[in-house]
Amino acid sequence: MRLSADHIDWTVHGHRLLDGVSLAVEPGETFGLIGPNGSGKTTLLRVLAGLRKPKRGRVLIDDHPMYAMPQRDIARTIAFVEQQAETLDRIVVREAVALGRTPFLTALQPWSEHDDAIVSRALHDVGMAHLAERLWHTLSGGERQRVHIARALAQQPRILLLDEPTNHLDIRHQLSILQLVRQLPVTVVIALHDLNQAMGCDRIGVMDGGRLVDLGEPEQVLSAERLYRTFGVQVDFLVDPADRRPVMRFRNAL
Amino acid sequence: MSLTLASNPPLRLHWHWAWLTPLVLFMAVMAGTSIGETSIPMDTIFKVLANQLWGAGYAVDRIDAGIVWNYRLSRAILAGCCGAGLALAGVVLQALLRNPLADPFLMGISAGASTGAVAVTIAGLGAGAVTLSLGAFAGAGLAFGLVVLLAHAAGSGTGGGRGTQAAGAIILAGIAGSQLFNALTAFIIARSASAEQARGIMFWLMGNLSGVRWDDVRLGLPAAFAGLLVCLWHRRALDAFTFGADSAASLGIPVRRVRGMLIASMALVTAVMVSMVGAIGFVGLVIPHAMRFIVGSRHTRLVPASALAGAVFLIGADIISRIIVPGQVLPIGVVTALVGAPAFAVILIRGSRVR
């Protein structure tokens, strides 16, 4: 499904966190969001997920304006993995992932074998199947992150929004999650800090000071000049001998 | 029920122990009817019940019949309703506000009810036309309304309204509202109450079931059942708040509407209970926590378990309040805390050992 934002503004206490952001993510595309701390990546994702109503502008799913859709219909289409979401409840991993089925169940419709299968599949996809009966508070940060991703997968979304999902993950799980996300036949918007990982996206948007300052394919967007202007770093491009793809190495700007 | 229940995969409601519910409730009510200053044998109780329900015409002592039907049975049933209602309100508020200290009186309801009660009984508001219950109910409603307004103003000020800030705003507004109404209560008592009145109102504030009649049951029973149905209907929404309000929204819960509706309906249930029997503490705070240790924190199980446990607990507390000091009835709030605190300590310690 196509997800688009049309001139979105968002202000809190007079601070403009999003300033006229417009973008369109095409069906099946993996769209990377990069930008320095406080540039508005998280805020933009929250608006796209329907958690915040923009002060101006609108979000469209295909051609339907999001504000006119019931929350449940949005949740059947879009899943959102927040940066941090914690609980004090004594729940096991499987119960946390089962929450992803919430938009598909009603008060009278019982939990079914079908839901069980979806939950098991999602646990397997993030490599957490062997920890399904573990209590939440005994998990490490990276394991919790993978459970959140599994919960989002259990929603069987057509659009998946991820806010820095590779934080806290060891390198093996970073790679496997990114590979999983790219392989999913869904539209993905993913905020990333690791610019080399952002290289793997189909397209990248660069946020700076609440504005979308650049948009395009990774090779075009991630130029030395752009990185200097937005992140204030110098970059050298090396070539990976394995696949001849560029690798970035960063230095403090002089 | 054993503590090992929590280790089952708790996604589905296990109906195979559900048949125990009416049995346990019936036994608790029977115990509440039988035990007291004068002990009444079970066969007498059954005869009275048969006489009253389908005119069986057994010969029963008229005083016994009066005690059973007019006094103890209604009292035990209402105690059960109050316990269930307060426990449910605790479950809902703790789940929605993500705060383990949330209880049914968080929204200023008990403080408002006591202000309403003293305004009627001591300050003489309504000139005798208003009953204590009505005054308490009006006070509770007023306090709740004020807290909601305050929370709304504070919540929208922080820009969120929907997210975690809103839960914080509700809790702080509740504290502010409760303090205000507690101060009003103290002011009225200090200004115009005699020592005798002060003692009476003190007794009422800690919970008093002695004036309960069938009229109260006719109000309390539907309130408790309505509360139970509302909670069961929204059990998945309550689960969805596990990781906070934003997470619930991304799972398709219209957070503002569902949270507002659930809090308002639980406030109504609490206000109905409090206006009849006073502010019985401890049940709404501790029963939900105790049940989480036993049946887990998924609301498909937690809601019915808490309602049942709250009902049985309060019936039991009422029995104890009548017999622990011979010739004197203790405020039930004293008993709930005296019995409940050690019981909860045991559950806490055993619960931490399970895993």
Interface residues (C-beta under 8 A of the other chain):
Chain A: V12 H13 R46 A49 G50 L51 P70 Q71 R72 D73 I74 A75 R76 I78 A79 F80 E82 A85 E86 T87 L88 D89 R90 I91 V92 R94 E95 A96 A98 L99 G100 T102 P103 L105 A107 P110 W111 D116 E133 L135 H148 Q155
Chain B: A6 S7 P9 P10 L11 R12 R98 P100 G159 R162 G163 L232 W233 H234 R235 R236 A237 D239 A240 T242 F243 G244 D246 S247 A249 S250 L251 G252 I253 P254 V255 R292 F293 G296 S297 R298 R355
